[in-house]
Amino acid sequence: MSSLYYPMSLEEVIHARGHEHVTAEHASTFEVTTDDYLTPAGDCILAVDADRAPTDFDPEFVDACRDSDATITITIEAGGHADSVTGRGDPDLKLTNERSIVGRTSEYVDDRTIVNDAEFAAEGFDRELVDALADGAEATVTISVE
């Protein structure tokens, strides 16, 4: 296998966009949704109109996320800015939701949860990135698991 491949790391890429109501003020979660709208109450949502949801993820990727020793990193890029947050996998991850992914600083798991014990939530993302998302910038969300 070519050295360009990283067999110890799997990833999923989601294309989405920001929205004028992105504030990224939530203290315990962050979210990316397939919904094409956002209300001001959605202070955990970083991007909307995502082209994929957990139900679309490769089964091998999902299995890797279910390892409690897995390190899961979510990187969001938009408007020339990027930020990454890392957390861990969990054997109870379902990854079956058809609308959104949610990262959590807690250990709570539902069908949207992509990572637990995240280093930070929406409020911790780089403010220049958040500003670009609030301006409606196109976003690339890369989720990798090792």
Sequence and secondary structure as in RCSB ss.txt:
>XXXX:A:sequence
MSSLYYPMSLEEVIHARGHEHVTAEHASTFEVTTDDYLTPAGDCILAVDADRAPTDFDPEFVDACRDSDATITIT
IEAGGHADSVTGRGDPDLKLTNERSIVGRTSEYVDDRTIVNDAEFAAEGFDRELVDALADGAEATVTISVE
>XXXX:A:secstr
  TT  TT EEEEEEEE  TT     SSEEEEES S   TT TTEEEBS S  GGGS HHHHHHHT TT EEEEE
EEETTEEEEEEEE  TT     SSEEEEESSS   TTEEEBS S  GGGS HHHHHHHHTT EEEEEEEE 
